[in-house]
Amino acid sequence: MKKPDKSHRRIPSLAGICDMKDAMKPGLSVEQSVARLKRFHYAFKRLHGIFIARLTSEPIYELKMAFSLHAHICAEHVTALRKRVGEMREPPLGLEEVPHPALEIFFDEILASPTTDELLRSLYSVALHQLGIGLRAFMSESNPLADYPSIRLCRIAESERSDISRFASTMFSKVRPPFKSLTDERTKYFFACLNSAGGLAGHLQPAIGNPQSEVPPRRYSATPYKYDPVPRRDERFPDPYNMAVNAEAFLYDPAFPPQPKTLMMFYKRLREIDVPEMMASIIAQTPDKPWDYYRDMTRQLWDEARHAMMGEVGFASLNIDWAKNVMVNFTWSLALNTQLTPIERHAVLYFIEQGLMPRTGKRFEWETALAAGSPLSALFQDYDWADEVLHARIGRDWYLKEFSEAKKAVEYGDQCWSKVLMNWEAWRTEGKTAHRNWWPDLYTAACKTWGIPPDPKVLAYATSYQNVRADLKNLSASG
């Protein structure tokens, strides 16, 4: 008898997805598949929320950047899973329902972790590890032909989850001093939650679908977590209130040459760590929006984190220790997060973005980098400009439609920005900063790398933000 998997002229059968034997195996039904996908959806959505909620108050710069990326990755998989479930089931899809009460407690407990050490271990060593087990179980148990669309999404999700886990493994193995491990008691508690829920993916029996299974009592989350809007920075940010160097005034002054202006652009990019800190507050404190709002806002948040890392790389390319030579402040995110409502913060963000679109905005920065003969700066500004085009669209989609006309939306953003009090003199009087002019040190260090003597006029630059607002109403935006 001819074997059923014998293909014509040895061309792989079934589009190369699998062989006939695997295609014949029983797999998950549509109902079972949807139940698992909804678990993955819930897990990625909760992980996204945790990364966003803990980003602003996390002091370590590298973790802020990692949380930005990992939140973005989670948001993208939430979006893909929502679409797939919608392809398999007609509304109501039940995507906003909690799959099991023990899972809600599991993620609430991670969110409420009292220390960075416990947060990281819970997120990466427990939640994301268990999510990987669930994704792999789904792919092995599903029929590879019948449910190929779902398997494809899970394969992509597992690939990116593995990337996150590799980051975490490297971090845990190399960081000094090491992050503390979870106690045995805490680990047992998490697994009690997961066992009650039938595993994170609901793939373990008999708890799946059994609401009567024993649910562990809340511990940390017995008191609901409250978002902390105050940005915090690690020891490499010794002078976070420093507003002594007005980057925009220098950048837009035609009296200064292009080459040192690349330093100001690297500074402006690195300073953008305050945008994720501020945008996280908008996302965390704005409930009941359509999911696409959170997905788009998180994409912009991640872009701003990328921009900050571009500035970091720019300084590294010049052998400049940015922690020593550049005083990166947090005054923008601190002021907006503590003085404005979420919609007012969004208004300021939109107002600034509109100022970046004309020729005097991102295009000017790119042209300046080209004129300076800096391929790296030009590349970064090129992508920074492209990202701002997307961000302007996000602003139109989710902020502008709240107003009857665009002019009113911009005016409101200007009004909100004008409400923000930057206590330049008070911060100095209170001893929070001396507003030391760090520009001469930075410029001198760069000239050493460039192999040129400092220009006395450039070296003497000393314009601060004492009486000037950093946006394109007069000069250029801070973003």
Residue, then its C-alpha position, 0 to 999 in steps of 0.5 A: m500500500k502506498k504511504p499516504d505521505k508520499s509527495h509528488r516528485r519529493i516536493p514537501s507536502l502540506a506546505g512544509i508545515c508538518d508531515m502527514k503523521d503529525a497532521m493526522k494526530p488529534g489536537l485541541s478543539v477550537e474551544q480548547s484552543v481559544a481557552r488557551l489563547k485567552r490565557f496567553h492574552y491575559a498573561f501578556k496583558r498583565l505583564h504589560g501592565i506590570f512593566i508599565a506600572r513599575l517603570t517610572s519608580e524603578p531607579i536603574y536606567e537599564l531596567k527602565m529601558a528593558f521594561s519599555l521594550h518588554a512592555h512593547i513586546c507584550a502589547e504586540h502579542v496581546t494585539a495579535l492574540r485578540k485578533r486571533v481569538g476574534e477569528m475563531r469566536e464571534p462576539p462577545l469574545g470574553l477577552e476582558e474576563v479573568p480566566h481564573p481568580a488565582l491568576e488574578i492574584f498571581f499577577d497582582e502579587i507580582l505587581a505589588s512586589p515590595t522590592t526591585d529584587e523580588l519584582l525581577r525574580s517574580l517577573y522573569s524567573v516565574a511568570l515569563h518562565q511559566l508562560g514559556i512552558g504554556l506556549r510550548a505545551f500549546m504548540s505541541e498539543s495543537n494540530p499543526l495543520a488545523d490550527y496553524p494560525s494560532i501556532r504561528l502566533c505562539r511560535i513568534a511569541e515564544s521566540e520573543r519571550s525567549d529573548i526576554s528570558r535570555f536578557a534576564s538570565t544574563m542579568f541575573s548571572k552577571v549583576r553585582p551585587p546580585f539580585k536576591s532570589l525569591t524565598d522558598e516560601r514565596t516561590k511555593y506561594f506562586f506555584a500554589c496560585l498556578n496549581s489552583a489555576g491549572g497552570l498559567a496556560g490552563h493546560l494542567q488538569p483538573a483545575i482548568g475550568n474548576p472555579q471551586s479549586e482552592v485559591p490562595p489568599r492574597r498577601y502583598s496585594a491585600t492592599p491594592y497596588k497604587y501607582d507611584p508617579v515620582p520618577r527615580r534615578d540611580e547613582r549615575f544621575p547625581d544632579p537630577y534637578n540640574m537645568a544649567v544647559n539649555a540644549e535648544a538655545f545652543l542647537y538653534d543658534p546659527a553662531f555655533p558650528p554643527q559639530p558641537k551641536t551633535l553633543m547637544m543632540f546626543y544629550k537631548r536623546l539621552r534626556e528622553i528617558d523622562v518621556p517613558e517615565m511620563m508616558a507610563s503615568i498616562i498609560a497607568q492612570t488612564p483606564d477604560k480605553p480601547w486596547d489599541y490605545y494602550r498598544d499605540m501609546t506603549r509603542q511610542l513609549w518604547d520609541e522614546a526609550r530607544h531614542a534615549m539609548m541612541g544618545e547613550v550610544g552617541f556618547a559611547s562612540l566619542n569615549i565620553d562617560w555620560a554619567k560623569n560629563v552630562m547631568v541628565n535631569f528628570t525635571w520634566s517627567l517629575a513636574l508633569n507627573t506630579q502637577l498635571t492630570p493624565i489628559e493634561r500630560h497627553a496634551v503637553l506631549y501632543f503640543i510638543e510633538q506638533g512642534l517637531m514636525p515643521r522644518t525647524g524640528k526633527r528635519f533641522e536636527w537631521e540636517t545639522a547632523l549631516a552638516a557636522g559630518s557625523p554618520l552616526s548622529a545623522l542615522f539616529q536623527d533620521y530614525d528619530w524623525a521617522d518615529e516622530v511622524l508615527h507619534a504625531r499620528i498616534g496623537r491624532d488618533w488618541y488625543l486630537k479626536e477629543f477636540s472639535e478642531a485641531k487648533k483647540a487641541v494645540e491651544y489646550g496643550d500649550q495652556c497645560w504646558s504653561k501651568v507646569l511650574m519648574n522651580w529653577e531658583a527654588w531647587r537651587t535655594e533648597g540645595k537640590t542642585a547648584h545648576r552647575n554648568w557641565w557643558p565645558d567638561l563635555y565639550t572638552a572631552a569631545c574635542k579630545t576625541w575629535g583631536i581638535p582644540p576647543d573653540p573658546k566661544v563654544l566652550a563659554y556657552a552658559t545659557s540655562y533654562q532659568n527663564v526659557r521654556a524648552d519647546l518649539k514655541n520659541l526654540s525647539a522641543s525637549g523630546 
